[in-house]
Amino acid sequence: MRLDISLPSILTLMAVWAAVEQAARELGLTITLRTTLAQYPGSTHWHFKQGRTRGIVEATYWPQQHRLWLSIKPRAVSEHTLELAERLRAEIERNLLPKV
């Protein structure tokens, strides 16, 4: 399952990293992995977990295509993980808004 995240037209890599990681902290998620994915060259990919639960939600930012999305592995999809992913998406989008 994939949830796309709306991105402002101009962003730096660091702004996206900060928005994603701040949102995770605000929701009490632990980042268990930050890496790249071979199929998305130059991407940043995160794994998040909540408490003792194994990886629940993943995020991928692919700057070359100006795309950011959350994903949940099919075996992990549940009402709880869907709600968590929606909350994480909303928090990331809020963090990406320009500060006034």
DRENDREN-943932 format. One record per atom (N, C-alpha, C, O): residue in three letters; x, y, z; atom name. Coordinates in Angstrom, 3 decimals. Layout:
<nodes>
@code:Ala east:X north:Y up:Z site:CA $
...
</nodes>
This chain:
<nodes>
@code:Met east:0.841 north:-1.178 up:0.000 site:N $
@code:Met east:0.000 north:0.000 up:0.000 site:CA $
@code:Met east:0.882 north:1.235 up:0.000 site:C $
@code:Met east:1.901 north:1.276 up:0.688 site:O $
@code:Arg east:0.493 north:2.235 up:-0.767 site:N $
@code:Arg east:1.289 north:3.453 up:-0.904 site:CA $
@code:Arg east:0.405 north:4.682 up:-0.701 site:C $
@code:Arg east:-0.707 north:4.758 up:-1.222 site:O $
@code:Leu east:0.928 north:5.652 up:0.076 site:N $
@code:Leu east:0.272 north:6.947 up:0.284 site:CA $
@code:Leu east:1.215 north:8.037 up:-0.192 site:C $
@code:Leu east:2.281 north:8.226 up:0.392 site:O $
@code:Asp east:0.843 north:8.757 up:-1.241 site:N $
@code:Asp east:1.672 north:9.850 up:-1.730 site:CA $
@code:Asp east:1.533 north:11.059 up:-0.823 site:C $
@code:Asp east:0.479 north:11.298 up:-0.232 site:O $
@code:Ile east:2.620 north:11.817 up:-0.725 site:N $
@code:Ile east:2.649 north:13.022 up:0.106 site:CA $
@code:Ile east:2.857 north:14.215 up:-0.809 site:C $
@code:Ile east:3.769 north:14.223 up:-1.635 site:O $
@code:Ser east:2.016 north:15.214 up:-0.659 site:N $
@code:Ser east:2.122 north:16.436 up:-1.460 site:CA $
@code:Ser east:3.376 north:17.199 up:-1.069 site:C $
@code:Ser east:3.652 north:17.408 up:0.112 site:O $
@code:Leu east:4.131 north:17.613 up:-2.085 site:N $
@code:Leu east:5.358 north:18.360 up:-1.843 site:CA $
@code:Leu east:5.260 north:19.755 up:-2.436 site:C $
@code:Leu east:4.764 north:19.922 up:-3.550 site:O $
@code:Pro east:5.730 north:20.763 up:-1.700 site:N $
@code:Pro east:5.851 north:22.097 up:-2.302 site:CA $
@code:Pro east:6.788 north:22.008 up:-3.511 site:C $
@code:Pro east:7.582 north:21.074 up:-3.620 site:O $
@code:Ser east:6.691 north:22.973 up:-4.404 site:N $
@code:Ser east:7.460 north:22.887 up:-5.645 site:CA $
@code:Ser east:8.966 north:22.983 up:-5.438 site:C $
@code:Ser east:9.723 north:22.365 up:-6.186 site:O $
@code:Ile east:9.416 north:23.730 up:-4.459 site:N $
@code:Ile east:10.862 north:23.873 up:-4.240 site:CA $
@code:Ile east:11.194 north:23.420 up:-2.821 site:C $
@code:Ile east:10.690 north:23.963 up:-1.838 site:O $
@code:Leu east:12.056 north:22.408 up:-2.746 site:N $
@code:Leu east:12.481 north:21.862 up:-1.448 site:CA $
@code:Leu east:13.940 north:21.447 up:-1.524 site:C $
@code:Leu east:14.443 north:21.078 up:-2.586 site:O $
@code:Thr east:14.602 north:21.511 up:-0.396 site:N $
@code:Thr east:15.945 north:20.941 up:-0.326 site:CA $
@code:Thr east:15.839 north:19.543 up:0.263 site:C $
@code:Thr east:14.864 north:19.208 up:0.936 site:O $
@code:Leu east:16.843 north:18.746 up:0.003 site:N $
@code:Leu east:16.907 north:17.401 up:0.577 site:CA $
@code:Leu east:16.812 north:17.484 up:2.096 site:C $
@code:Leu east:16.089 north:16.710 up:2.723 site:O $
@code:Met east:17.535 north:18.413 up:2.675 site:N $
@code:Met east:17.541 north:18.538 up:4.137 site:CA $
@code:Met east:16.171 north:18.950 up:4.686 site:C $
@code:Met east:15.801 north:18.534 up:5.784 site:O $
@code:Ala east:15.425 north:19.751 up:3.947 site:N $
@code:Ala east:14.090 north:20.151 up:4.400 site:CA $
@code:Ala east:13.166 north:18.939 up:4.444 site:C $
@code:Ala east:12.370 north:18.799 up:5.372 site:O $
@code:Val east:13.266 north:18.065 up:3.450 site:N $
@code:Val east:12.432 north:16.868 up:3.438 site:CA $
@code:Val east:12.852 north:15.936 up:4.563 site:C $
@code:Val east:12.005 north:15.423 up:5.295 site:O $
@code:Trp east:14.160 north:15.714 up:4.706 site:N $
@code:Trp east:14.639 north:14.853 up:5.798 site:CA $
@code:Trp east:14.126 north:15.364 up:7.134 site:C $
@code:Trp east:13.614 north:14.591 up:7.944 site:O $
@code:Ala east:14.263 north:16.665 up:7.365 site:N $
@code:Ala east:13.840 north:17.247 up:8.648 site:CA $
@code:Ala east:12.336 north:17.066 up:8.852 site:C $
@code:Ala east:11.902 north:16.724 up:9.952 site:O $
@code:Ala east:11.540 north:17.289 up:7.810 site:N $
@code:Ala east:10.084 north:17.161 up:7.938 site:CA $
@code:Ala east:9.683 north:15.730 up:8.259 site:C $
@code:Ala east:8.821 north:15.503 up:9.108 site:O $
@code:Val east:10.301 north:14.760 up:7.587 site:N $
@code:Val east:9.976 north:13.352 up:7.809 site:CA $
@code:Val east:10.379 north:12.925 up:9.213 site:C $
@code:Val east:9.584 north:12.333 up:9.942 site:O $
@code:Glu east:11.611 north:13.227 up:9.586 site:N $
@code:Glu east:12.114 north:12.759 up:10.879 site:CA $
@code:Glu east:11.462 north:13.482 up:12.050 site:C $
@code:Glu east:11.260 north:12.881 up:13.105 site:O $
@code:Gln east:11.130 north:14.757 up:11.887 site:N $
@code:Gln east:10.416 north:15.479 up:12.941 site:CA $
@code:Gln east:9.018 north:14.897 up:13.117 site:C $
@code:Gln east:8.558 north:14.726 up:14.246 site:O $
@code:Ala east:8.346 north:14.594 up:12.023 site:N $
@code:Ala east:7.003 north:14.007 up:12.100 site:CA $
@code:Ala east:7.045 north:12.668 up:12.833 site:C $
@code:Ala east:6.182 north:12.379 up:13.662 site:O $
@code:Ala east:8.044 north:11.862 up:12.522 site:N $
@code:Ala east:8.179 north:10.568 up:13.198 site:CA $
@code:Ala east:8.357 north:10.771 up:14.704 site:C $
@code:Ala east:7.709 north:10.097 up:15.506 site:O $
@code:Arg east:9.223 north:11.687 up:15.079 site:N $
@code:Arg east:9.440 north:11.964 up:16.514 site:CA $
@code:Arg east:8.156 north:12.431 up:17.175 site:C $
@code:Arg east:7.828 north:11.995 up:18.278 site:O $
@code:Glu east:7.426 north:13.318 up:16.503 site:N $
@code:Glu east:6.196 north:13.865 up:17.081 site:CA $
@code:Glu east:5.145 north:12.779 up:17.307 site:C $
@code:Glu east:4.299 north:12.905 up:18.192 site:O $
@code:Leu east:5.200 north:11.714 up:16.509 site:N $
@code:Leu east:4.246 north:10.612 up:16.663 site:CA $
@code:Leu east:4.804 north:9.471 up:17.509 site:C $
@code:Leu east:4.166 north:8.428 up:17.647 site:O $
@code:Gly east:5.987 north:9.667 up:18.071 site:N $
@code:Gly east:6.577 north:8.647 up:18.932 site:CA $
@code:Gly east:7.111 north:7.445 up:18.165 site:C $
@code:Gly east:7.209 north:6.351 up:18.721 site:O $
@code:Leu east:7.457 north:7.633 up:16.898 site:N $
@code:Leu east:8.005 north:6.534 up:16.098 site:CA $
@code:Leu east:9.522 north:6.520 up:16.203 site:C $
@code:Leu east:10.156 north:7.559 up:16.385 site:O $
@code:Thr east:10.085 north:5.342 up:16.087 site:N $
@code:Thr east:11.524 north:5.162 up:16.082 site:CA $
@code:Thr east:11.965 north:4.899 up:14.653 site:C $
@code:Thr east:11.363 north:4.088 up:13.949 site:O $
@code:Ile east:13.019 north:5.589 up:14.224 site:N $
@code:Ile east:13.600 north:5.322 up:12.908 site:CA $
@code:Ile east:14.575 north:4.165 up:13.082 site:C $
@code:Ile east:15.573 north:4.283 up:13.793 site:O $
@code:Thr east:14.276 north:3.045 up:12.428 site:N $
@code:Thr east:15.135 north:1.870 up:12.569 site:CA $
@code:Thr east:16.093 north:1.701 up:11.398 site:C $
@code:Thr east:17.032 north:0.908 up:11.470 site:O $
@code:Leu east:15.858 north:2.446 up:10.317 site:N $
@code:Leu east:16.727 north:2.335 up:9.137 site:CA $
@code:Leu east:16.585 north:3.596 up:8.307 site:C $
@code:Leu east:15.483 north:4.110 up:8.119 site:O $
@code:Arg east:17.720 north:4.091 up:7.809 site:N $
@code:Arg east:17.731 north:5.158 up:6.801 site:CA $
@code:Arg east:18.756 north:4.726 up:5.766 site:C $
@code:Arg east:19.935 north:4.561 up:6.077 site:O $
@code:Thr east:18.299 north:4.545 up:4.539 site:N $
@code:Thr east:19.162 north:4.019 up:3.486 site:CA $
@code:Thr east:18.701 north:4.564 up:2.144 site:C $
@code:Thr east:17.911 north:5.507 up:2.095 site:O $
@code:Thr east:19.191 north:3.975 up:1.049 site:N $
@code:Thr east:18.698 north:4.290 up:-0.285 site:CA $
@code:Thr east:18.139 north:3.006 up:-0.888 site:C $
@code:Thr east:18.455 north:1.905 up:-0.437 site:O $
@code:Leu east:17.310 north:3.162 up:-1.904 site:N $
@code:Leu east:16.767 north:2.006 up:-2.605 site:CA $
@code:Leu east:17.344 north:1.978 up:-4.018 site:C $
@code:Leu east:17.321 north:2.985 up:-4.726 site:O $
@code:Ala east:17.860 north:0.821 up:-4.420 site:N $
@code:Ala east:18.499 north:0.694 up:-5.731 site:CA $
@code:Ala east:17.557 north:1.063 up:-6.874 site:C $
@code:Ala east:17.990 north:1.655 up:-7.863 site:O $
@code:Gln east:16.282 north:0.723 up:-6.752 site:N $
@code:Gln east:15.347 north:1.005 up:-7.844 site:CA $
@code:Gln east:14.988 north:2.489 up:-7.954 site:C $
@code:Gln east:14.379 north:2.907 up:-8.938 site:O $
@code:Tyr east:15.368 north:3.294 up:-6.934 site:N $
@code:Tyr east:15.141 north:4.731 up:-6.950 site:CA $
@code:Tyr east:16.475 north:5.429 up:-6.657 site:C $
@code:Tyr east:16.710 north:5.852 up:-5.525 site:O $
@code:Pro east:17.344 north:5.553 up:-7.655 site:N $
@code:Pro east:18.687 north:6.116 up:-7.440 site:CA $
@code:Pro east:18.630 north:7.507 up:-6.797 site:C $
@code:Pro east:17.869 north:8.374 up:-7.227 site:O $
@code:Gly east:19.440 north:7.697 up:-5.771 site:N $
@code:Gly east:19.492 north:8.969 up:-5.068 site:CA $
@code:Gly east:18.405 north:9.153 up:-4.028 site:C $
@code:Gly east:18.291 north:10.220 up:-3.426 site:O $
@code:Ser east:17.605 north:8.119 up:-3.814 site:N $
@code:Ser east:16.491 north:8.217 up:-2.863 site:CA $
@code:Ser east:16.973 north:8.099 up:-1.424 site:C $
@code:Ser east:18.091 north:7.663 up:-1.149 site:O $
@code:Thr east:16.096 north:8.499 up:-0.522 site:N $
@code:Thr east:16.276 north:8.239 up:0.907 site:CA $
@code:Thr east:15.072 north:7.414 up:1.335 site:C $
@code:Thr east:13.930 north:7.741 up:1.010 site:O $
@code:His east:15.341 north:6.342 up:2.065 site:N $
@code:His east:14.285 north:5.421 up:2.480 site:CA $
@code:His east:14.405 north:5.192 up:3.979 site:C $
@code:His east:15.484 north:4.886 up:4.486 site:O $
@code:Trp east:13.282 north:5.345 up:4.687 site:N $
@code:Trp east:13.242 north:5.170 up:6.141 site:CA $
@code:Trp east:12.328 north:4.008 up:6.505 site:C $
@code:Trp east:11.353 north:3.728 up:5.807 site:O $
@code:His east:12.654 north:3.335 up:7.607 site:N $
@code:His east:11.750 north:2.373 up:8.244 site:CA $
@code:His east:11.429 north:2.941 up:9.620 site:C $
@code:His east:12.315 north:3.409 up:10.335 site:O $
@code:Phe east:10.152 north:2.894 up:9.978 site:N $
@code:Phe east:9.695 north:3.377 up:11.282 site:CA $
@code:Phe east:9.023 north:2.247 up:12.033 site:C $
@code:Phe east:8.409 north:1.361 up:11.438 site:O $
@code:Lys east:9.148 north:2.291 up:13.341 site:N $
@code:Lys east:8.389 north:1.356 up:14.158 site:CA $
@code:Lys east:7.834 north:2.107 up:15.352 site:C $
@code:Lys east:8.280 north:3.203 up:15.693 site:O $
@code:Gln east:6.848 north:1.482 up:15.975 site:N $
@code:Gln east:6.220 north:2.074 up:17.149 site:CA $
@code:Gln east:6.340 north:1.072 up:18.281 site:C $
@code:Gln east:5.834 north:-0.047 up:18.198 site:O $
@code:Gly east:7.013 north:1.488 up:19.334 site:N $
@code:Gly east:7.207 north:0.586 up:20.472 site:CA $
@code:Gly east:7.988 north:-0.652 up:20.072 site:C $
@code:Gly east:9.006 north:-0.562 up:19.386 site:O $
@code:Arg east:7.502 north:-1.819 up:20.509 site:N $
@code:Arg east:8.189 north:-3.070 up:20.229 site:CA $
@code:Arg east:7.729 north:-3.709 up:18.918 site:C $
@code:Arg east:8.238 north:-4.755 up:18.515 site:O $
@code:Thr east:6.768 north:-3.074 up:18.264 site:N $
@code:Thr east:6.258 north:-3.598 up:17.005 site:CA $
@code:Thr east:7.354 north:-3.552 up:15.947 site:C $
@code:Thr east:8.139 north:-2.605 up:15.903 site:O $
@code:Arg east:7.408 north:-4.561 up:15.104 site:N $
@code:Arg east:8.377 north:-4.555 up:14.006 site:CA $
@code:Arg east:8.025 north:-3.425 up:13.055 site:C $
@code:Arg east:6.996 north:-2.769 up:13.220 site:O $
@code:Gly east:8.877 north:-3.192 up:12.057 site:N $
@code:Gly east:8.661 north:-2.106 up:11.105 site:CA $
@code:Gly east:7.215 north:-1.991 up:10.666 site:C $
@code:Gly east:6.623 north:-2.962 up:10.194 site:O $
@code:Ile east:6.654 north:-0.822 up:10.817 site:N $
@code:Ile east:5.241 north:-0.624 up:10.514 site:CA $
@code:Ile east:5.073 north:0.162 up:9.222 site:C $
@code:Ile east:4.381 north:-0.279 up:8.304 site:O $
@code:Val east:5.703 north:1.316 up:9.157 site:N $
@code:Val east:5.530 north:2.216 up:8.022 site:CA $
@code:Val east:6.911 north:2.550 up:7.458 site:C $
@code:Val east:7.883 north:2.689 up:8.200 site:O $
@code:Glu east:6.978 north:2.675 up:6.138 site:N $
@code:Glu east:8.210 north:3.069 up:5.463 site:CA $
@code:Glu east:7.946 north:4.357 up:4.698 site:C $
@code:Glu east:6.820 north:4.607 up:4.269 site:O $
@code:Ala east:8.978 north:5.173 up:4.526 site:N $
@code:Ala east:8.874 north:6.395 up:3.732 site:CA $
@code:Ala east:10.009 north:6.397 up:2.716 site:C $
@code:Ala east:11.113 north:5.931 up:3.000 site:O $
@code:Thr east:9.726 north:6.925 up:1.535 site:N $
@code:Thr east:10.745 north:7.051 up:0.501 site:CA $
@code:Thr east:10.640 north:8.430 up:-0.125 site:C $
@code:Thr east:9.561 north:8.873 up:-0.518 site:O $
@code:Tyr east:11.792 north:9.103 up:-0.211 site:N $
@code:Tyr east:11.881 north:10.392 up:-0.896 site:CA $
@code:Tyr east:12.812 north:10.209 up:-2.082 site:C $
@code:Tyr east:13.957 north:9.784 up:-1.930 site:O $
@code:Trp east:12.302 north:10.539 up:-3.273 site:N $
@code:Trp east:13.073 north:10.402 up:-4.504 site:CA $
@code:Trp east:13.185 north:11.781 up:-5.143 site:C $
@code:Trp east:12.316 north:12.182 up:-5.917 site:O $
@code:Pro east:14.263 north:12.512 up:-4.818 site:N $
@code:Pro east:14.371 north:13.901 up:-5.273 site:CA $
@code:Pro east:14.382 north:14.066 up:-6.791 site:C $
@code:Pro east:13.872 north:15.063 up:-7.302 site:O $
@code:Gln east:14.950 north:13.112 up:-7.517 site:N $
@code:Gln east:15.012 north:13.244 up:-8.977 site:CA $
@code:Gln east:13.613 north:13.312 up:-9.601 site:C $
@code:Gln east:13.428 north:13.943 up:-10.642 site:O $
@code:Gln east:12.644 north:12.674 up:-8.974 site:N $
@code:Gln east:11.265 north:12.703 up:-9.471 site:CA $
@code:Gln east:10.357 north:13.599 up:-8.621 site:C $
@code:Gln east:9.156 north:13.693 up:-8.873 site:O $
@code:His east:10.943 north:14.255 up:-7.614 site:N $
@code:His east:10.205 north:15.138 up:-6.709 site:CA $
@code:His east:8.987 north:14.406 up:-6.123 site:C $
@code:His east:7.856 north:14.888 up:-6.187 site:O $
@code:Arg east:9.264 north:13.219 up:-5.548 site:N $
@code:Arg east:8.198 north:12.386 up:-4.989 site:CA $
@code:Arg east:8.562 north:11.946 up:-3.580 site:C $
@code:Arg east:9.722 north:11.666 up:-3.279 site:O $
@code:Leu east:7.554 north:11.892 up:-2.730 site:N $
@code:Leu east:7.680 north:11.381 up:-1.369 site:CA $
@code:Leu east:6.439 north:10.545 up:-1.103 site:C $
@code:Leu east:5.318 north:10.984 up:-1.358 site:O $
@code:Trp east:6.649 north:9.332 up:-0.586 site:N $
@code:Trp east:5.495 north:8.481 up:-0.297 site:CA $
@code:Trp east:5.769 north:7.608 up:0.925 site:C $
@code:Trp east:6.915 north:7.352 up:1.295 site:O $
@code:Leu east:4.673 north:7.162 up:1.533 site:N $
@code:Leu east:4.709 north:6.208 up:2.634 site:CA $
@code:Leu east:4.231 north:4.876 up:2.092 site:C $
@code:Leu east:3.406 north:4.832 up:1.179 site:O $
@code:Ser east:4.739 north:3.801 up:2.645 site:N $
@code:Ser east:4.264 north:2.483 up:2.234 site:CA $
@code:Ser east:4.152 north:1.578 up:3.448 site:C $
@code:Ser east:4.852 north:1.735 up:4.448 site:O $
@code:Ile east:3.243 north:0.628 up:3.315 site:N $
@code:Ile east:3.026 north:-0.395 up:4.333 site:CA $
@code:Ile east:3.068 north:-1.725 up:3.613 site:C $
@code:Ile east:2.373 north:-1.926 up:2.617 site:O $
@code:Lys east:3.885 north:-2.633 up:4.117 site:N $
@code:Lys east:3.964 north:-3.966 up:3.515 site:CA $
@code:Lys east:2.607 north:-4.658 up:3.653 site:C $
@code:Lys east:1.926 north:-4.487 up:4.664 site:O $
@code:Pro east:2.210 north:-5.438 up:2.644 site:N $
@code:Pro east:0.885 north:-6.078 up:2.688 site:CA $
@code:Pro east:0.609 north:-6.855 up:3.979 site:C $
@code:Pro east:-0.513 north:-6.822 up:4.484 site:O $
@code:Arg east:1.601 north:-7.544 up:4.511 site:N $
@code:Arg east:1.370 north:-8.339 up:5.724 site:CA $
@code:Arg east:1.196 north:-7.472 up:6.973 site:C $
@code:Arg east:0.752 north:-7.959 up:8.013 site:O $
@code:Ala east:1.547 north:-6.188 up:6.867 site:N $
@code:Ala east:1.448 north:-5.296 up:8.024 site:CA $
@code:Ala east:0.239 north:-4.374 up:7.968 site:C $
@code:Ala east:0.016 north:-3.597 up:8.897 site:O $
@code:Val east:-0.545 north:-4.445 up:6.898 site:N $
@code:Val east:-1.706 north:-3.556 up:6.772 site:CA $
@code:Val east:-2.765 north:-3.938 up:7.802 site:C $
@code:Val east:-3.198 north:-5.087 up:7.884 site:O $
@code:Ser east:-3.162 north:-2.950 up:8.574 site:N $
@code:Ser east:-4.237 north:-3.117 up:9.556 site:CA $
@code:Ser east:-4.869 north:-1.749 up:9.758 site:C $
@code:Ser east:-4.365 north:-0.744 up:9.257 site:O $
@code:Glu east:-5.952 north:-1.716 up:10.480 site:N $
@code:Glu east:-6.589 north:-0.430 up:10.766 site:CA $
@code:Glu east:-5.611 north:0.487 up:11.499 site:C $
@code:Glu east:-5.554 north:1.687 up:11.227 site:O $
@code:His east:-4.846 north:-0.078 up:12.426 site:N $
@code:His east:-3.872 north:0.703 up:13.196 site:CA $
@code:His east:-2.782 north:1.277 up:12.296 site:C $
@code:His east:-2.474 north:2.465 up:12.389 site:O $
@code:Thr east:-2.191 north:0.453 up:11.422 site:N $
@code:Thr east:-1.105 north:0.953 up:10.574 site:CA $
@code:Thr east:-1.616 north:1.962 up:9.553 site:C $
@code:Thr east:-0.915 north:2.921 up:9.230 site:O $
@code:Leu east:-2.824 north:1.760 up:9.042 site:N $
@code:Leu east:-3.388 north:2.734 up:8.104 site:CA $
@code:Leu east:-3.613 north:4.083 up:8.786 site:C $
@code:Leu east:-3.312 north:5.132 up:8.218 site:O $
@code:Glu east:-4.140 north:4.044 up:10.001 site:N $
@code:Glu east:-4.356 north:5.282 up:10.752 site:CA $
@code:Glu east:-3.025 north:5.960 up:11.054 site:C $
@code:Glu east:-2.901 north:7.178 up:10.926 site:O $
@code:Leu east:-2.037 north:5.177 up:11.450 site:N $
@code:Leu east:-0.716 north:5.729 up:11.745 site:CA $
@code:Leu east:-0.101 north:6.358 up:10.499 site:C $
@code:Leu east:0.463 north:7.449 up:10.574 site:O $
@code:Ala east:-0.200 north:5.690 up:9.365 site:N $
@code:Ala east:0.343 north:6.222 up:8.124 site:CA $
@code:Ala east:-0.350 north:7.525 up:7.739 site:C $
@code:Ala east:0.306 north:8.461 up:7.283 site:O $
@code:Glu east:-1.660 north:7.596 up:7.917 site:N $
@code:Glu east:-2.392 north:8.833 up:7.616 site:CA $
@code:Glu east:-1.946 north:9.969 up:8.536 site:C $
@code:Glu east:-1.777 north:11.105 up:8.092 site:O $
@code:Arg east:-1.757 north:9.656 up:9.813 site:N $
@code:Arg east:-1.283 north:10.676 up:10.758 site:CA $
@code:Arg east:0.120 north:11.129 up:10.402 site:C $
@code:Arg east:0.429 north:12.318 up:10.472 site:O $
@code:Leu east:0.979 north:10.175 up:10.017 site:N $
@code:Leu east:2.353 north:10.516 up:9.637 site:CA $
@code:Leu east:2.346 north:11.386 up:8.384 site:C $
@code:Leu east:3.085 north:12.368 up:8.309 site:O $
@code:Arg east:1.525 north:11.038 up:7.408 site:N $
@code:Arg east:1.443 north:11.849 up:6.185 site:CA $
@code:Arg east:1.008 north:13.272 up:6.513 site:C $
@code:Arg east:1.611 north:14.230 up:6.029 site:O $
@code:Ala east:-0.027 north:13.418 up:7.328 site:N $
@code:Ala east:-0.517 north:14.752 up:7.687 site:CA $
@code:Ala east:0.557 north:15.554 up:8.417 site:C $
@code:Ala east:0.717 north:16.749 up:8.170 site:O $
@code:Glu east:1.282 north:14.907 up:9.304 site:N $
@code:Glu east:2.330 north:15.588 up:10.071 site:CA $
@code:Glu east:3.481 north:16.016 up:9.163 site:C $
@code:Glu east:4.001 north:17.124 up:9.303 site:O $
@code:Ile east:3.881 north:15.148 up:8.234 site:N $
@code:Ile east:4.950 north:15.503 up:7.298 site:CA $
@code:Ile east:4.510 north:16.695 up:6.439 site:C $
@code:Ile east:5.265 north:17.653 up:6.269 site:O $
@code:Glu east:3.292 north:16.632 up:5.903 site:N $
@code:Glu east:2.800 north:17.741 up:5.077 site:CA $
@code:Glu east:2.753 north:19.041 up:5.871 site:C $
@code:Glu east:3.078 north:20.106 up:5.347 site:O $
@code:Arg east:2.352 north:18.954 up:7.123 site:N $
@code:Arg east:2.329 north:20.162 up:7.980 site:CA $
@code:Arg east:3.746 north:20.692 up:8.174 site:C $
@code:Arg east:3.971 north:21.901 up:8.128 site:O $
@code:Asn east:4.697 north:19.794 up:8.388 site:N $
@code:Asn east:6.094 north:20.201 up:8.594 site:CA $
@code:Asn east:6.720 north:20.803 up:7.331 site:C $
@code:Asn east:7.684 north:21.563 up:7.419 site:O $
@code:Leu east:6.180 north:20.469 up:6.172 site:N $
@code:Leu east:6.720 north:20.994 up:4.917 site:CA $
@code:Leu east:6.166 north:22.365 up:4.548 site:C $
@code:Leu east:6.672 north:23.020 up:3.637 site:O $
@code:Leu east:5.125 north:22.798 up:5.258 site:N $
@code:Leu east:4.558 north:24.124 up:4.970 site:CA $
@code:Leu east:5.555 north:25.207 up:5.313 site:C $
@code:Leu east:6.299 north:25.080 up:6.285 site:O $
@code:Pro east:5.580 north:26.279 up:4.524 site:N $
@code:Pro east:6.493 north:27.381 up:4.851 site:CA $
@code:Pro east:6.165 north:27.967 up:6.215 site:C $
@code:Pro east:4.996 north:28.127 up:6.566 site:O $
@code:Lys east:7.177 north:28.278 up:6.964 site:N $
@code:Lys east:6.996 north:28.893 up:8.286 site:CA $
@code:Lys east:6.826 north:30.397 up:8.100 site:C $
@code:Lys east:7.633 north:31.053 up:7.441 site:O $
@code:Val east:5.750 north:30.933 up:8.700 site:N $
@code:Val east:5.496 north:32.382 up:8.570 site:CA $
@code:Val east:5.658 north:33.079 up:9.886 site:C $
@code:Val east:5.484 north:34.295 up:9.966 site:O $
</nodes>
